Amino acid sequence: MRSSLILFIAFVALITGSGCSEKFDVAAPYKDITVVYAFLDNSDTAHYLRIQKAFLDQNKSALDMAREYDSNFYSHLNVSIKRYLFDGKLYDTVHLNLVNLDNEGYPKQSGTFFNTPNYAYKLRGPLNVGLIYRLMIKNMITGKVDSADAPIIDDLNFNDCYVDAFDSSLNRTGSLDFASTASYKTYNIEIAYRAAPGFSFKDPFYGGDALKNPVAAAQLILRFNWVDSDQITHSITPRYYDYDAGLVGMKNGGYIYNIKNTELYSAMLTGLGTAPTPTTARLLDRCQMFVYFATQDYLTYQQRSLIQGTGLTGNEIEPSFTNVSGENNPLGLFTSRGVRAGRLTITNQTVDSIRIHPMFAQSNIRGTVYH
């Protein structure tokens, strides 16, 4: 069973760092600030939503509070998902149970924060791409409610969510050819996403017309794989290097990456570098391509973070964008994601070109593991 592990912003790192915005009042009275991070993934069978609270108290040290779980979790929350049809009619309501991630196979890393308990809220079962998911968080002590909406990205149907580099439905060979190093030569990848019939999502943070496609952006990662084979000890060590082609906005559900061949050469050289020893032979393996699909909310979050800056050198302590609204000063991101992945075989012409190219002279490439 695959599960998506949800991230939590480490506010204490910002609060206790060497710099902060002048707008941040270190002597402000204690108040609840709900922090939510969740990415629903249609490929998963279980989904974990991290819901905590940022802490600020004029009488206590932030470092001390970071070690106390009751300073990080609400004691009485009612968390549910209301699911709506595209026309706005309520379909059903699903209650989410509180679980300890340690027992789910996701132990918390050691550090300044407390390690146990390691709570999250669990949504079971497959997602429904024909519904809009609304997260509802009610504080049972104060009665205050926070909420956020998310459409679901369907990454299971390659007829509607496809990458032409490896989807057989488009008659591509699943090969990676960048043999020519001419400056004008490019390797092109077409990606596309078609929304479910009747899809309509009125995102409360943008107003205007309803969105007609849940996917607003894509990010392509190309993983170069190889093995280091020591000719003396006969040890074989798998290696890889990830080339990030960037996060791009999609228009009308589609986008074409045009990656220069020379850029792929440079990426492979960055990963391979010089062979670790004179007796180490490098054998290239098939590449992996990952295309991640993201919503408009995620794209906006990333764009504003780049413009404004985050962390200690950013303009503000709090994140530059949140799609969670409500009465507990909420922050965070509740949305969905998708990913398509496939393997690509580097063509013989490309392998031969790489082996004889002067820039790879110290890499000691001897061939491939699949020929």
C-alpha positions as CSV (number, residue, x, y, z in Angstrom):
1,M,0.0,0.0,0.0
2,R,1.4,3.4,-1.0
3,S,0.7,6.3,1.2
4,S,1.3,10.0,0.9
5,L,3.2,11.5,3.9
6,I,2.1,15.0,4.7
7,L,4.6,17.8,5.5
8,F,4.4,20.2,8.4
9,I,6.0,23.7,8.4
10,A,8.6,23.9,11.1
11,F,7.5,27.3,12.5
12,V,9.9,27.0,15.5
13,A,12.8,27.2,13.1
14,L,11.6,30.5,11.9
15,I,10.7,31.9,15.3
16,T,14.0,31.0,16.9
17,G,16.3,31.8,13.9
18,S,18.8,34.6,13.6
19,G,16.4,37.0,11.8
20,C,12.7,37.8,11.5
21,S,10.3,40.4,10.2
22,E,9.7,43.5,12.2
23,K,6.0,42.8,11.9
24,F,6.4,39.7,14.2
25,D,5.5,40.5,17.8
26,V,7.5,38.2,20.1
27,A,5.4,39.4,23.1
28,A,2.0,38.8,21.5
29,P,-0.5,36.9,23.6
30,Y,-1.1,33.3,23.0
31,K,-3.5,32.5,20.2
32,D,-4.5,29.4,18.2
33,I,-3.0,29.1,14.7
34,T,-4.1,26.0,12.8
35,V,-1.4,24.6,10.4
36,V,-2.5,22.2,7.7
37,Y,-0.5,20.4,5.0
38,A,-2.1,17.6,2.9
39,F,-1.7,16.4,-0.7
40,L,-4.3,13.9,-1.8
41,D,-3.0,11.5,-4.4
42,N,-5.3,9.3,-6.4
43,S,-2.6,6.6,-6.7
44,D,-2.6,6.1,-2.9
45,T,-5.0,3.9,-0.8
46,A,-4.4,5.9,2.4
47,H,-3.9,9.6,2.9
48,Y,-2.5,11.3,6.0
49,L,-3.3,14.9,6.8
50,R,-1.0,16.7,9.2
51,I,-3.0,19.2,11.3
52,Q,-1.2,20.9,14.1
53,K,-1.0,24.3,15.7
54,A,1.7,26.9,15.6
55,F,2.5,28.2,19.0
56,L,3.2,31.6,20.4
57,D,3.2,32.4,24.1
58,Q,4.7,35.4,25.8
59,N,5.5,33.4,28.9
60,K,7.1,30.4,27.5
61,S,10.2,29.6,25.4
62,A,9.5,28.5,21.8
63,L,12.2,25.8,22.2
64,D,10.5,24.4,25.3
65,M,7.1,24.5,23.6
66,A,8.5,22.6,20.6
67,R,9.3,19.7,22.9
68,E,5.7,19.5,24.3
69,Y,3.2,17.7,22.1
70,D,0.3,19.5,23.7
71,S,1.8,22.8,22.4
72,N,1.7,21.4,18.9
73,F,-1.6,19.5,18.8
74,Y,-5.2,20.5,19.5
75,S,-6.7,18.2,22.1
76,H,-10.2,18.0,20.7
77,L,-10.7,18.3,16.9
78,N,-13.5,16.9,14.7
79,V,-12.0,16.4,11.3
80,S,-14.0,15.4,8.3
81,I,-14.1,15.5,4.5
82,K,-17.3,16.8,2.8
83,R,-17.4,15.6,-0.8
84,Y,-19.4,17.6,-3.4
85,L,-20.5,16.9,-6.9
86,F,-19.3,19.4,-9.6
87,D,-22.6,21.2,-9.4
88,G,-22.1,22.0,-5.7
89,K,-24.5,19.3,-4.3
90,L,-23.3,17.5,-1.2
91,Y,-22.4,13.9,-2.0
92,D,-21.4,12.6,1.5
93,T,-19.3,13.2,4.6
94,V,-16.3,11.1,5.6
95,H,-15.0,11.3,9.2
96,L,-11.2,11.1,9.6
97,N,-9.6,9.2,12.4
98,L,-6.6,10.4,14.4
99,V,-3.7,7.9,14.0
100,N,-0.1,7.8,15.2
101,L,2.2,7.8,12.2
102,D,4.7,5.7,14.1
103,N,2.2,2.8,13.9
104,E,1.6,3.6,10.2
105,G,5.2,3.1,9.2
106,Y,6.2,6.8,9.3
107,P,8.4,7.4,12.4
108,K,9.2,11.1,13.0
109,Q,12.8,12.2,12.6
110,S,14.7,13.3,15.7
111,G,15.4,16.9,16.4
112,T,14.2,19.9,18.4
113,F,10.5,18.9,18.1
114,F,8.9,16.3,20.2
115,N,9.1,12.8,18.7
116,T,6.0,11.2,20.2
117,P,3.1,11.1,19.7
118,N,3.3,11.6,16.0
119,Y,-0.3,12.3,15.1
120,A,-2.0,12.7,11.7
121,Y,-5.6,12.3,10.4
122,K,-6.2,9.4,8.1
123,L,-8.4,9.2,5.1
124,R,-8.9,5.6,3.9
125,G,-9.7,4.2,0.5
126,P,-9.5,5.4,-3.1
127,L,-10.4,8.9,-4.1
128,N,-13.2,9.9,-6.4
129,V,-12.1,12.1,-9.3
130,G,-15.8,13.1,-9.9
131,L,-16.0,14.9,-6.6
132,I,-14.6,18.0,-4.9
133,Y,-13.1,17.4,-1.4
134,R,-13.7,19.9,1.4
135,L,-11.6,19.6,4.5
136,M,-13.5,20.6,7.7
137,I,-11.6,21.1,11.0
138,K,-13.8,22.0,14.0
139,N,-12.3,22.8,17.4
140,M,-14.7,21.1,19.7
141,I,-13.7,23.3,22.6
142,T,-14.1,26.7,20.9
143,G,-16.5,25.7,18.2
144,K,-14.3,27.5,15.6
145,V,-14.1,25.9,12.1
146,D,-11.4,26.0,9.4
147,S,-11.8,24.6,5.9
148,A,-10.2,24.2,2.5
149,D,-11.3,22.8,-0.9
150,A,-9.4,20.6,-3.4
151,P,-10.2,18.9,-6.7
152,I,-8.8,15.4,-7.4
153,I,-6.2,14.8,-10.1
154,D,-6.6,11.4,-11.9
155,D,-3.2,10.0,-12.6
156,L,-4.4,6.4,-13.1
157,N,-6.0,6.8,-16.6
158,F,-3.2,7.4,-19.2
159,N,-5.8,8.2,-21.8
160,D,-6.6,11.4,-19.9
161,C,-3.3,11.9,-18.0
162,Y,-0.4,11.0,-20.3
163,V,3.2,11.6,-21.1
164,D,4.0,10.8,-24.7
165,A,7.6,9.8,-24.0
166,F,6.5,6.5,-22.5
167,D,2.7,6.0,-22.9
168,S,2.2,3.1,-25.3
169,S,-1.2,4.5,-26.4
170,L,0.6,7.2,-28.3
171,N,2.9,4.8,-30.2
172,R,6.1,6.1,-28.7
173,T,9.0,3.7,-28.4
174,G,10.0,4.6,-24.9
175,S,13.4,5.7,-26.1
176,L,15.6,8.6,-25.1
177,D,17.6,10.0,-28.0
178,F,19.8,13.0,-27.6
179,A,22.8,11.8,-29.7
180,S,23.3,15.1,-31.5
181,T,25.0,17.9,-29.7
182,A,24.1,20.6,-32.2
183,S,22.9,23.7,-30.4
184,Y,19.5,23.7,-32.0
185,K,18.7,20.0,-31.3
186,T,16.1,19.3,-28.5
187,Y,14.3,16.4,-26.9
188,N,10.6,17.1,-26.8
189,I,8.1,15.7,-24.4
190,E,4.3,16.3,-24.7
191,I,2.2,16.0,-21.5
192,A,-1.5,16.5,-21.3
193,Y,-4.4,16.2,-18.8
194,R,-8.1,16.0,-19.7
195,A,-10.5,16.8,-16.9
196,A,-13.3,14.5,-15.8
197,P,-16.6,15.1,-17.7
198,G,-18.5,18.0,-16.3
199,F,-15.5,19.1,-14.1
200,S,-16.0,22.5,-12.5
201,F,-14.2,23.9,-9.5
202,K,-14.9,27.3,-8.0
203,D,-11.8,28.1,-6.1
204,P,-12.7,30.6,-3.3
205,F,-9.3,32.2,-3.4
206,Y,-9.5,33.3,-7.1
207,G,-13.1,34.2,-7.7
208,G,-14.3,34.7,-11.3
209,D,-15.2,31.8,-13.5
210,A,-14.9,28.3,-12.3
211,L,-11.8,26.3,-13.3
212,K,-12.4,23.8,-16.0
213,N,-9.3,21.7,-15.3
214,P,-7.8,20.6,-12.0
215,V,-4.3,20.6,-13.3
216,A,-2.5,24.0,-13.6
217,A,1.2,22.9,-13.6
218,A,3.5,20.1,-14.2
219,Q,7.1,19.3,-13.2
220,L,9.4,16.8,-15.0
221,I,12.2,14.9,-13.4
222,L,14.5,12.8,-15.5
223,R,16.5,10.2,-13.5
224,F,19.8,9.0,-15.0
225,N,20.7,5.6,-13.7
226,W,24.0,3.7,-13.9
227,V,26.1,1.3,-11.9
228,D,29.7,1.6,-10.7
229,S,31.4,-1.8,-11.4
230,D,34.8,-2.2,-9.7
231,Q,36.9,-4.5,-11.9
232,I,39.1,-5.5,-9.0
233,T,36.6,-6.2,-6.2
234,H,33.8,-7.0,-8.6
235,S,31.4,-4.9,-6.4
236,I,28.5,-3.3,-8.2
237,T,27.0,-0.1,-6.8
238,P,23.8,1.4,-8.3
239,R,23.9,5.2,-8.7
240,Y,21.5,7.9,-10.0
241,Y,21.2,11.6,-10.7
242,D,17.9,13.6,-11.0
243,Y,17.7,16.3,-13.6
244,D,14.8,18.8,-12.9
245,A,13.3,20.2,-16.0
246,G,11.3,22.7,-14.0
247,L,7.8,23.5,-12.8
248,V,5.8,24.9,-15.7
249,G,2.3,26.2,-16.0
250,M,0.0,24.2,-18.3
251,K,-2.4,25.9,-20.8
252,N,-5.7,24.2,-21.7
253,G,-4.4,21.0,-20.0
254,G,-1.3,20.6,-22.1
255,Y,2.4,21.5,-22.3
256,I,5.5,20.6,-24.4
257,Y,8.9,20.4,-22.8
258,N,11.7,21.3,-25.3
259,I,14.9,20.3,-23.6
260,K,18.2,21.0,-25.4
261,N,20.3,18.0,-26.0
262,T,23.3,19.8,-24.7
263,E,21.5,20.4,-21.4
264,L,20.9,16.6,-21.1
265,Y,24.6,16.1,-21.7
266,S,25.5,18.5,-19.0
267,A,23.0,17.0,-16.6
268,M,24.5,13.5,-17.2
269,L,28.0,14.8,-16.7
270,T,27.0,16.5,-13.5
271,G,25.7,13.2,-12.2
272,L,28.5,10.9,-13.4
273,G,31.5,13.2,-12.9
274,T,34.9,11.5,-12.7
275,A,34.9,7.8,-12.0
276,P,35.7,7.2,-8.3
277,T,38.7,5.0,-9.1
278,P,40.7,4.1,-12.2
279,T,39.3,0.6,-12.0
280,T,35.6,1.6,-11.8
281,A,33.7,1.0,-15.0
282,R,30.4,2.9,-15.5
283,L,27.5,1.1,-17.1
284,L,24.5,3.1,-18.1
285,D,21.0,1.8,-17.2
286,R,17.6,2.8,-18.4
287,C,16.3,6.2,-17.3
288,Q,13.2,7.0,-15.3
289,M,10.9,9.9,-16.1
290,F,8.6,11.3,-13.5
291,V,6.0,13.9,-14.4
292,Y,4.2,15.5,-11.4
293,F,0.8,17.2,-11.9
294,A,-0.2,20.1,-9.6
295,T,-3.3,22.2,-8.9
296,Q,-3.6,26.0,-9.3
297,D,-3.3,26.4,-5.5
298,Y,0.1,24.6,-5.5
299,L,1.3,26.6,-8.4
300,T,0.3,29.9,-6.8
301,Y,2.0,28.8,-3.5
302,Q,5.3,28.1,-5.4
303,Q,5.1,31.3,-7.5
304,R,4.5,33.5,-4.5
305,S,7.2,31.8,-2.5
306,L,9.7,32.5,-5.3
307,I,8.7,36.2,-5.5
308,Q,8.4,36.9,-1.8
309,G,10.9,34.5,-0.4
310,T,10.4,32.2,2.5
311,G,12.4,31.2,5.6
312,L,14.7,33.5,7.6
313,T,15.5,35.8,4.6
314,G,11.9,36.1,3.5
315,N,9.6,39.1,3.9
316,E,7.3,37.5,6.3
317,I,7.3,34.8,9.0
318,E,4.1,33.2,7.7
319,P,3.9,31.4,4.3
320,S,3.1,33.7,1.4
321,F,0.0,31.8,0.4
322,T,-2.5,29.6,2.1
323,N,-5.7,28.1,0.8
324,V,-7.1,27.3,4.2
325,S,-9.6,29.7,5.6
326,G,-11.4,30.0,8.9
327,E,-11.5,31.2,12.5
328,N,-8.2,29.8,13.9
329,N,-5.9,32.0,11.8
330,P,-5.2,29.0,9.6
331,L,-2.1,28.5,7.4
332,G,-1.1,25.8,5.0
333,L,-2.0,24.0,1.9
334,F,-4.7,21.4,1.3
335,T,-4.7,20.2,-2.3
336,S,-4.1,17.2,-4.6
337,R,-1.3,16.0,-6.8
338,G,-0.7,13.3,-9.4
339,V,2.3,11.6,-11.0
340,R,3.0,9.6,-14.1
341,A,6.2,7.6,-14.3
342,G,7.9,5.4,-16.9
343,R,11.2,4.0,-18.1
344,L,13.2,5.2,-21.1
345,T,16.0,3.3,-22.9
346,I,18.9,5.5,-24.0
347,T,19.4,4.8,-27.8
348,N,22.6,3.1,-29.0
349,Q,23.5,6.2,-31.0
350,T,23.3,8.4,-27.8
351,V,25.3,5.9,-25.8
352,D,28.0,5.8,-28.4
353,S,28.0,9.6,-28.7
354,I,28.4,10.0,-24.9
355,R,31.2,7.4,-24.7
356,I,33.4,9.2,-27.3
357,H,32.6,12.7,-26.2
358,P,35.7,14.5,-24.7
359,M,33.6,15.9,-21.8
360,F,33.0,12.3,-20.5
361,A,36.7,11.2,-20.9
362,Q,37.1,10.9,-17.1
363,S,33.7,9.2,-16.5
364,N,34.9,5.9,-17.7
365,I,31.7,4.8,-19.4
366,R,32.1,1.3,-20.8
367,G,28.6,0.5,-22.0
368,T,25.1,-0.3,-20.6
369,V,23.6,-2.9,-18.4
370,Y,20.9,-3.8,-20.9
371,H,22.9,-4.6,-24.0
